[in-house]
Each structure stands twice: as structure tokens, then as C-alpha cells.
Amino acid sequence: MSKPFVQDVIPPDRRSIRKIPLPEGKRVAFRVSGKDEDMNSFRKKIGDNTPRKILWGIAVFVLVAVVILSFSLFSRARVSVTPKSSTFSADYEFVGYKDDTGNRGVSYQVMTLRKTLSKEVAALGEEKVERKASGQIIIYNNYSSAKQKLIKNTRFETPNGFVYRISDSVVVPGKTSLGPGSIETTVYADQAGELYNVDLADFTIPGFKGDPRYKFFYAKSKTKMTGGFAGTVKQVEPALRNDTISALHDELTLALNAEAKQSKPDGYVMFPAGSHIDFESLPQTEAEEDDKATINEAGLLQTVIFDRKGLEEELARLAINDYDGSPITVPELESLSFNFASGKGLTPWQSSTVTFNLSGPASVVWTIDKEAIAKALAGKSLSEANAVFATFPSIARAEVAVWPWWESMVPTEMSKINISVKD
């Protein structure tokens, strides 16, 4: 029996997608390496630049936003203010009250300064001299609110029985709610000699013995009692002595006035014509050389110093009809002509009141409250600034500018608002 014939069957060739040849220009080779040129070519063909443009756009937007925000954080405002002012010609009379706190008018104090200068001169021989000691005391009135006049030569006695007298009459102010009235003056020893050169002491007034006032009128030393002498000193030719004393007085005047300006308390004003200097010849002393003597002179300056604010406001009330008491200054105050009114009471260092005149060209300038203006402007728009300025009567004109230029609001922080005041 014959074997079956077996033959391999080869199917006809089939077309498969795997075997479909691509045109030569369409073939793409994929490799892992990013440097492959065909891969880069592929990325370009599918639009790889599009995300990069978006990223650049976002970066530019963020940068601009950061710059704008930074400028806003460092924003500033500059405000220029011209204060309200009024000029006038002064010619007014004032009444000042010593150490006054009752707002009755212009308050004043008396400032007292003492200085001693010496100079050696040629001596001719010896001479016998007698001099009385002297010094400054403060007299107190704790008896009543009424002032008390003490006549020339009124005695003041120390606990040890040394008697001193005043050379001119004085008026002691009455006591107030703040304490006893007081006045400062010079006393001279009853007799010549060094025995009366005493240290600081308390004094009674013998003339008031047997009177209720004896207990409540008293005095205390402000300076030691000095200058008392009785004996022989070297003789100085009279013309030379007089010339030397005159020169020392000139030096004392310059020195005391300079010291007064430096010693004046803040908030007070003084005028050259409101000062008075009393000179005192102190005992002549020995010089280092045998043929010379030392001449000693003392100067006592008393000057009236006025409360500046009170005097400026009183001047504004007299010069400006509608002055409402707002804070002001008078820049020319010290340059005004000052003089005590004649025939109207004692000198101010001997009384509790003084009448004086001020005359000359002057101006009242309203005070600018920078802090209040900055507080009112903070956070406001530029269009609201004029309305804010209008609420301040002290402002005559004002301008505001902000930085950066695109800002339309004043910063909310007051520290970022700079206010300058024009003269």
C-alpha cells in the first residue's frame, strides 16, 4: 500500500501592516539619547517651542508684578506747607506778673547773676580804710496775700546778733497758694570790719517785734556776707583807681550779659533794656608784688525774663482782631524795642508786677502741627488732600506729591509722609 503523499503547504504571501514599507522620507529612528538629531527634528515638528513661550510670558508677568509691588511698599509722600502769617507794626503796653501761674497776663521771672573781677595796679604807699560787708538775701512774706513795703534802712538780724540793712525801699509780694511771696535784695553790715563777713544765715526783722508779722516775715542768705574790712591797705593813686574800676565794670557788663544769655531757661525771652547791673567795690587785697595792690569789683545783674509763649499770644491778641488763641510764634520778638513804662511802679526786681512797652515791625506765624497733618493725610487719595488741608486754619498753602508717580494714595504709614514747612 502506498504511503500518503504529504507536502508542506506554503500559504500565499499576505500583506501585514508590519510589512508595509514606509517611504524613505517618512522613516523615523527613535533613540534614547537626547542628542539625536532626528529626535530634535521630531520635537520641532510637534511644536516644542509653544510651552517655552508660555513660561517666558509667565516669568515676565511675575517680574513686572514684583517690581510694582516693591515700588508700592517703598512709596513716599512729600508735603510742603506754608503757614498762615500776619505782619503788623507793634506799639503796645503790657503788664507782667512775677512768677504768675493764674493766666492774668504775661508771666515773668527775675534772673540774678553775680560775678567778681580783679586787677593788679601800682601802689604808692599805705592808707587806712573801713568797709562794710554786704551780700544778697531773699525776703519772704508768709503773713498775708497783701504786699508789704519795707523802707530804706530796714534792719535784718542774724541769730548771732549781727545786723544788716537795706539801702533802698523794697516791696515784698504777698503769699499765694504756691507759697510765700519773696524778693531778692542787697543788705549792708551795720558796721565796718571783717567780723561781719559771715556765712549763709537766717534773718529776722527786729522792727516787727511785738507784731504778728515778726514770725511770718523773714529772710535767708542767698550769698555769704563779704567785703567787710577795717585796717591799713596799700594806697593807689585816685585817677588810676578810677580808671581801673571803670575798666573792670566794662568787663563785668560784657561777662554778665553773656552769662545771662547762656543761663536763660528754655521758653523764656529777655531784652537788653530789661537788665540792670549794680556794681560793688570790694576790699582791696594784697598783690604778689610788694609795690602793687589788687583792686576787686563785683557786678550784680538782675534781668527780667518773660514767658515767651504767653508774651507772643498776648501780642497776637493785641495785633490781630480775630486771633483765636491758636499756637503761634513771633520770630522778631527779641528784635522789638523794649522799655519799662515810666512812672508805673517800682523796678520789676523790687515788685510783683511790671509795666512795659514793645514796639517795632513784627509778624505772627501760625504753628504747624506736622504730626496732626500727617495723621489726617494718611491713607487719603490725592483728590482728598485739599479738603484735609482746609481743616487746618494754620495752613495758608500746601502741596503734596507721592512716589512712585502712578500712586494716587498717600501712604497709610505716617513715617512715610515727610512734611516740610516753608519760611
Number of C-alpha atoms within 10 A of each C-alpha: 3 4 5 6 5 6 6 5 6 6 6 6 6 7 8 8 7 6 8 8 10 9 7 7 6 8 9 12 10 10 11 7 8 9 9 12 12 14 17 12 11 14 12 12 10 9 9 12 11 10 10 10 11 10 11 11 11 11 12 11 11 12 11 11 11 12 11 13 12 11 15 15 10 11 20 22 22 16 18 15 22 18 20 17 16 13 13 13 11 19 15 13 15 18 15 22 22 21 16 17 12 9 9 10 16 26 24 27 19 19 17 17 15 17 15 17 16 16 14 17 18 18 20 13 13 11 11 10 16 16 19 23 25 25 21 19 24 18 25 21 25 20 18 16 14 14 17 17 13 14 13 12 15 18 22 26 19 18 10 8 9 17 21 25 18 20 14 14 15 22 18 24 25 19 18 14 7 7 11 19 25 22 20 21 18 20 23 25 26 17 18 18 19 18 15 22 20 17 11 16 17 15 24 21 21 14 12 15 11 9 9 10 16 15 15 17 22 21 22 18 21 16 17 16 25 21 25 22 22 17 11 11 19 21 19 21 12 9 9 13 16 12 11 18 21 13 13 21 21 10 13 23 20 11 14 21 18 11 15 20 13 9 11 14 12 8 11 17 18 21 18 14 12 18 19 17 19 13 18 16 14 21 21 20 15 15 17 10 12 10 14 19 23 20 22 20 22 19 23 20 22 21 24 24 22 23 20 21 18 17 22 18 22 15 23 25 14 15 20 13 8 9 12 10 10 12 14 20 19 21 12 12 23 14 13 16 16 18 16 19 16 11 7 11 14 17 18 23 23 21 20 24 21 23 19 16 17 19 16 15 14 19 19 22 20 20 16 21 14 16 14 11 20 22 15 15 27 19 16 16 13 17 10 13 18 14 11 13 19 13 11 15 12 21 20 14 14 18 14 17 17 19 17 14 9 10 17 15 21 26 24 16 14 19 13 17 25 15 20 14 15 10 7
